[in-house]
Amino acid sequence: MDLEYRSFRDIDLNDVFFNSLRESYEGFDEWYKRKAQEGAKALTYIESEELKDFLYLKREDEEVTDTIPPLPPMRRLKIGTFKFDNRGTKRGERFIKKILDQAIVDNIEEVYVTIFPEDRLLPLINMFKTYGFVKKAIKKHPDGRYEEVYIREMNKHSDDLLLDYPYVHCNKGDQYILSIYPKFHTLMFPDSKLDTENEFDVINDISETNSIHKIYICWMRDVWKLKKNDKLVIYRTSDIPGRALYRSVATSVCTVLEVKTYGDFDSEEEFLKYMKSYSVFTEADLRYWYNKKSNFTVIKMLYNIAFRHRIIMKELVERAGIDRNIYWGFRQLDNKQFNSILKLGKVDERYIID
């Protein structure tokens, strides 16, 4: 099962999942019951009927007075309650993407979260810091404990692709189409899954699906020329031979972080270690390719945007001006074509940094 929104009232407050939250926050049960009565919903992940992850977001426009210093009034999104069972699957990154996507859609100026500075929460704190959250305040509790307040300012940008995530720097790098087979596409880009997909519509709780980072290996010509900051329009190839005009679809935009070839790895084990966390391929396939097909290119990229409208090949040809007779596996786009694709994909302009 993938992430889904559920009403508080449809989730059992007595679930052991909430025990740690109940221990950390006095009055948690009363707060939860109040939110249930108000009709609040949370983004959840449930596996085998067991609650694994819970994210509650709250819109706040008024001054936040219970922090030191207080936070002035502005369009703000609070990460009210967030707990996830890491399980080594990088699901936390999937939630980060959901949080920041929501902030962009709602034209939020700041996103903030309060976290106790405890060793067990250090991985969570580091994850927030990786994606641009900065400690700006503290929140004291009556029992003498305090939480740190981490804030992501959505209207400030840097030259760091992670700190600025999910924004796309269109003023840097070049643009390309990169084709990916259907069976790998949904595993890599779960938010870009097609409504018509059947065989691949179960999105598994695995690292390569959850992560913001993606790693892809291919043998297409000239892919090795890619460089950091280049943009990739992800193009899901047709699942029915001969039907590419209507079945091949542009679904997403990614930004290149790093490109490697066979010669960049000193050993098979180094190659496997690099690929393992973020690629969709099996260890057996990776070992085979390393030893038998050494002319590969490995692309590490950020999954920035899922198109609101998936663009079929026919539209790319007729409305974005792409030659139907080109090689669709990997192809450079000019600025006009790339901008046309963003418009056809109904990409919110706030994702784009010119």
C-alpha positions as CSV (number, residue, x, y, z in Angstrom):
1,M,0.0,0.0,0.0
2,D,1.2,3.5,-0.8
3,L,0.9,6.7,1.3
4,E,-2.7,7.7,1.9
5,Y,-4.6,10.3,3.8
6,R,-6.7,9.0,6.7
7,S,-9.0,10.7,9.2
8,F,-7.8,10.8,12.8
9,R,-11.0,9.3,13.8
10,D,-10.4,6.2,11.6
11,I,-7.1,5.5,13.3
12,D,-7.0,3.8,16.7
13,L,-5.5,6.1,19.2
14,N,-4.6,3.1,21.4
15,D,-2.3,1.7,18.7
16,V,1.2,1.1,20.2
17,F,2.5,3.3,17.4
18,F,1.5,6.3,19.4
19,N,3.2,5.2,22.7
20,S,6.4,7.2,22.1
21,L,4.5,10.3,21.1
22,R,2.3,9.9,24.2
23,E,5.5,9.7,26.4
24,S,7.1,12.7,24.8
25,Y,4.1,15.1,24.7
26,E,1.9,15.6,27.8
27,G,-1.7,15.8,26.8
28,F,-1.2,14.0,23.5
29,D,-4.4,11.9,23.8
30,E,-6.5,15.0,24.4
31,W,-4.9,16.8,21.5
32,Y,-5.5,13.8,19.2
33,K,-9.2,13.5,20.2
34,R,-9.7,17.2,19.6
35,K,-8.2,16.9,16.2
36,A,-10.4,13.9,15.4
37,Q,-13.5,15.8,16.3
38,E,-12.3,18.7,14.0
39,G,-12.1,16.2,11.1
40,A,-8.3,16.4,10.8
41,K,-6.5,14.0,8.5
42,A,-2.9,12.6,8.4
43,L,-0.8,11.2,5.7
44,T,-0.1,7.6,6.7
45,Y,1.5,4.4,5.6
46,I,-0.1,1.1,6.7
47,E,1.5,-2.3,6.1
48,S,-0.3,-5.5,6.9
49,E,-3.0,-3.5,8.7
50,E,-0.3,-2.0,11.0
51,L,0.3,1.7,11.2
52,K,3.9,2.5,10.3
53,D,4.1,6.2,9.5
54,F,2.0,9.3,10.4
55,L,2.4,12.9,9.2
56,Y,0.1,15.7,10.2
57,L,0.5,19.1,8.6
58,K,-1.2,22.3,9.9
59,R,-1.6,25.7,8.2
60,E,-0.7,28.6,10.5
61,D,-0.8,32.3,9.4
62,E,-0.7,33.9,12.8
63,E,2.3,34.7,15.1
64,V,3.8,31.7,16.8
65,T,4.1,32.8,20.4
66,D,5.3,29.7,22.2
67,T,8.8,29.8,20.8
68,I,11.9,31.8,21.8
69,P,12.0,34.0,19.9
70,P,8.4,34.2,18.6
71,L,7.8,33.6,14.9
72,P,6.2,36.6,13.2
73,P,2.9,36.2,11.2
74,M,3.3,34.7,7.7
75,R,2.0,31.9,5.5
76,R,3.4,29.0,7.5
77,L,3.1,25.2,7.4
78,K,3.7,23.4,10.7
79,I,4.8,19.8,10.7
80,G,2.5,19.1,13.7
81,T,3.1,15.4,14.3
82,F,5.6,13.3,12.3
83,K,6.7,9.8,13.2
84,F,8.0,7.2,10.8
85,D,9.5,3.8,11.1
86,N,12.7,4.1,9.1
87,R,13.2,0.4,8.4
88,G,16.1,1.3,6.2
89,T,13.8,2.2,3.4
90,K,14.3,6.0,3.3
91,R,10.6,6.6,3.6
92,G,11.5,9.8,5.5
93,E,12.7,11.3,2.2
94,R,9.3,10.4,0.7
95,F,7.6,12.4,3.4
96,I,10.0,15.3,2.9
97,K,8.9,15.5,-0.7
98,K,5.3,15.5,0.3
99,I,5.8,18.2,2.8
100,L,7.7,20.5,0.5
101,D,5.3,19.9,-2.5
102,Q,2.4,20.9,-0.2
103,A,4.3,24.0,0.8
104,I,4.8,25.0,-2.8
105,V,1.2,24.3,-3.8
106,D,-0.1,26.4,-0.9
107,N,2.4,29.2,-1.5
108,I,3.8,28.8,1.9
109,E,6.6,31.1,3.1
110,E,8.0,28.9,5.9
111,V,7.7,25.3,7.0
112,Y,8.7,24.5,10.6
113,V,9.0,21.5,12.8
114,T,9.8,21.2,16.6
115,I,12.1,18.3,17.6
116,F,13.6,17.3,21.0
117,P,17.4,17.3,20.7
118,E,17.8,13.6,21.6
119,D,20.3,11.1,20.2
120,R,17.5,8.8,18.9
121,L,16.1,11.7,16.9
122,L,19.4,12.8,15.4
123,P,18.8,11.0,12.0
124,L,15.5,12.8,11.7
125,I,17.1,16.2,12.5
126,N,19.9,15.5,10.0
127,M,17.4,14.7,7.3
128,F,15.6,18.0,7.9
129,K,18.9,19.9,7.8
130,T,19.9,18.2,4.5
131,Y,16.8,19.6,2.8
132,G,17.3,23.2,4.0
133,F,15.8,23.3,7.5
134,V,17.8,25.5,9.9
135,K,17.5,25.8,13.7
136,K,16.0,29.2,14.4
137,A,14.3,29.0,17.8
138,I,13.5,26.8,20.8
139,K,10.2,25.8,22.5
140,K,10.3,25.3,26.2
141,H,8.1,22.7,28.0
142,P,6.7,23.1,31.6
143,D,8.8,20.1,32.7
144,G,12.0,21.9,31.9
145,R,12.6,20.1,28.6
146,Y,12.8,22.0,25.3
147,E,12.4,21.4,21.6
148,E,14.5,22.9,18.8
149,V,12.6,24.7,16.1
150,Y,13.8,24.0,12.5
151,I,12.6,26.3,9.7
152,R,12.7,26.0,6.0
153,E,12.3,29.4,4.3
154,M,10.6,28.6,1.0
155,N,11.3,31.9,-0.6
156,K,15.1,31.9,-0.1
157,H,17.3,29.9,-2.5
158,S,21.0,29.0,-2.7
159,D,23.3,27.3,-5.1
160,D,22.9,24.0,-3.3
161,L,20.5,21.5,-5.0
162,L,19.6,19.7,-1.8
163,L,19.1,22.8,0.3
164,D,16.9,24.2,-2.4
165,Y,15.0,21.0,-3.1
166,P,12.5,20.5,-4.8
167,Y,13.1,23.7,-6.8
168,V,14.5,23.4,-10.3
169,H,17.3,25.8,-11.3
170,C,16.4,26.4,-14.9
171,N,19.2,28.9,-15.3
172,K,21.9,26.2,-14.9
173,G,22.8,23.3,-17.0
174,D,21.1,21.8,-20.1
175,Q,17.9,19.9,-20.7
176,Y,17.4,16.3,-22.0
177,I,14.8,13.6,-22.4
178,L,15.8,10.3,-20.7
179,S,13.7,7.2,-21.5
180,I,12.9,4.6,-18.8
181,Y,11.1,1.3,-19.2
182,P,7.7,1.0,-17.6
183,K,8.7,-1.7,-15.1
184,F,11.4,0.5,-13.6
185,H,9.5,3.9,-14.0
186,T,7.0,3.5,-11.2
187,L,9.5,2.0,-8.8
188,M,11.7,5.0,-9.3
189,F,9.0,7.7,-9.5
190,P,6.0,6.7,-7.4
191,D,4.4,10.2,-7.5
192,S,4.5,10.0,-11.4
193,K,2.7,6.7,-11.6
194,L,0.1,6.6,-14.4
195,D,-3.6,6.2,-13.6
196,T,-3.8,3.4,-16.2
197,E,-1.0,1.3,-14.8
198,N,-1.9,-2.2,-13.6
199,E,1.1,-4.5,-13.5
200,F,3.3,-2.0,-11.7
201,D,0.7,-0.3,-9.5
202,V,1.9,-1.7,-6.2
203,I,4.4,0.7,-4.9
204,N,6.7,-1.2,-2.5
205,D,8.2,0.2,0.7
206,I,11.8,0.1,-0.6
207,S,14.7,2.6,-0.6
208,E,14.7,3.2,-4.4
209,T,11.0,4.0,-4.3
210,N,11.0,6.3,-1.3
211,S,14.2,8.2,-1.8
212,I,14.5,11.7,-3.3
213,H,17.7,10.6,-4.8
214,K,17.6,8.2,-7.8
215,I,20.3,6.2,-9.5
216,Y,19.8,4.8,-13.0
217,I,22.2,2.8,-15.2
218,C,22.0,2.7,-19.0
219,W,23.9,2.1,-22.2
220,M,22.4,4.8,-24.4
221,R,24.8,6.9,-26.4
222,D,26.1,10.2,-25.2
223,V,24.5,9.9,-21.7
224,W,28.0,10.1,-20.2
225,K,28.1,13.8,-21.4
226,L,25.6,14.7,-18.7
227,K,26.8,17.0,-15.9
228,K,25.7,18.3,-12.6
229,N,22.7,20.7,-12.8
230,D,21.4,19.3,-16.1
231,K,17.7,18.6,-16.2
232,L,16.1,15.4,-17.3
233,V,12.5,15.0,-18.5
234,I,11.7,11.4,-17.6
235,Y,10.0,9.6,-20.5
236,R,8.2,6.4,-19.7
237,T,8.3,4.3,-22.8
238,S,5.3,2.5,-24.2
239,D,4.1,-0.7,-22.5
240,I,2.5,-1.9,-25.8
241,P,4.8,-2.3,-28.9
242,G,3.9,0.0,-31.8
243,R,1.7,2.3,-29.6
244,A,4.4,4.8,-28.6
245,L,2.5,7.8,-30.0
246,Y,-0.2,7.4,-27.4
247,R,1.4,5.2,-24.7
248,S,4.8,6.7,-24.2
249,V,4.6,9.5,-21.7
250,A,6.7,12.3,-20.2
251,T,6.0,12.3,-16.4
252,S,8.7,14.1,-14.4
253,V,11.6,16.4,-14.1
254,C,14.8,15.4,-12.3
255,T,18.1,17.2,-11.8
256,V,21.5,15.5,-12.4
257,L,23.7,15.3,-9.3
258,E,26.5,13.1,-10.5
259,V,27.5,11.0,-13.5
260,K,29.8,8.0,-13.4
261,T,31.1,5.4,-15.9
262,Y,32.7,2.0,-15.5
263,G,36.2,3.5,-15.0
264,D,35.1,5.6,-12.0
265,F,34.7,2.4,-9.9
266,D,37.8,0.7,-8.6
267,S,36.0,-2.6,-7.9
268,E,32.8,-4.5,-8.3
269,E,32.1,-4.1,-4.6
270,E,32.6,-0.3,-4.8
271,F,30.1,-0.3,-7.7
272,L,27.5,-2.3,-5.8
273,K,27.9,-0.1,-2.7
274,Y,27.3,3.0,-4.8
275,M,24.3,1.6,-6.6
276,K,22.5,-0.4,-3.8
277,S,20.5,2.3,-1.9
278,Y,19.0,4.2,-4.8
279,S,18.8,1.9,-7.9
280,V,15.9,-0.3,-8.9
281,F,18.0,-3.1,-10.2
282,T,18.8,-6.4,-8.5
283,E,22.2,-7.2,-7.1
284,A,22.5,-10.1,-9.6
285,D,21.8,-7.7,-12.6
286,L,24.3,-5.2,-11.3
287,R,27.0,-7.8,-10.9
288,Y,26.3,-9.1,-14.4
289,W,26.5,-5.7,-16.0
290,Y,29.6,-4.7,-14.1
291,N,31.4,-7.8,-15.4
292,K,29.9,-8.2,-18.9
293,K,28.7,-4.9,-20.1
294,S,31.2,-2.4,-18.8
295,N,30.3,0.5,-21.2
296,F,27.6,1.7,-18.9
297,T,26.7,5.2,-17.6
298,V,25.3,5.7,-14.1
299,I,23.2,8.8,-13.4
300,K,22.5,10.0,-9.8
301,M,19.7,12.5,-9.8
302,L,17.1,14.3,-7.7
303,Y,13.4,13.6,-8.2
304,N,12.1,17.2,-8.3
305,I,8.7,17.3,-10.0
306,A,5.9,14.9,-11.0
307,F,3.8,16.4,-13.8
308,R,0.2,17.1,-13.1
309,H,-0.5,16.2,-16.7
310,R,1.3,13.3,-18.2
311,I,2.4,14.2,-21.7
312,I,2.0,11.6,-24.4
313,M,4.4,11.5,-27.3
314,K,1.8,12.9,-29.7
315,E,1.6,16.1,-27.6
316,L,5.4,16.3,-27.4
317,V,5.6,16.2,-31.2
318,E,2.7,18.5,-32.0
319,R,2.9,21.0,-29.1
320,A,6.4,20.9,-27.8
321,G,8.1,20.8,-31.3
322,I,10.1,17.6,-30.8
323,D,10.9,15.8,-34.0
324,R,9.1,12.4,-34.0
325,N,12.0,10.8,-35.9
326,I,14.6,11.5,-33.3
327,Y,16.2,8.9,-31.0
328,W,13.9,9.1,-28.0
329,G,16.1,7.2,-25.6
330,F,18.2,10.2,-24.8
331,R,18.0,13.5,-26.5
332,Q,18.9,17.1,-25.7
333,L,16.1,19.7,-25.6
334,D,16.4,23.4,-26.4
335,N,15.0,25.9,-23.9
336,K,11.8,26.5,-25.9
337,Q,11.1,22.7,-26.0
338,F,11.8,22.3,-22.3
339,N,9.6,25.2,-21.3
340,S,6.8,23.9,-23.5
341,I,7.1,20.6,-21.7
342,L,6.8,22.3,-18.3
343,K,3.7,24.1,-19.5
344,L,2.1,21.0,-21.0
345,G,2.9,19.1,-17.8
346,K,1.0,21.8,-15.8
347,V,4.0,22.4,-13.6
348,D,3.4,25.0,-10.9
349,E,5.7,28.0,-11.9
350,R,6.7,28.3,-8.2
351,Y,8.9,25.2,-8.7
352,I,11.1,27.0,-11.2
353,I,14.1,29.2,-10.4
354,D,15.1,31.2,-13.5
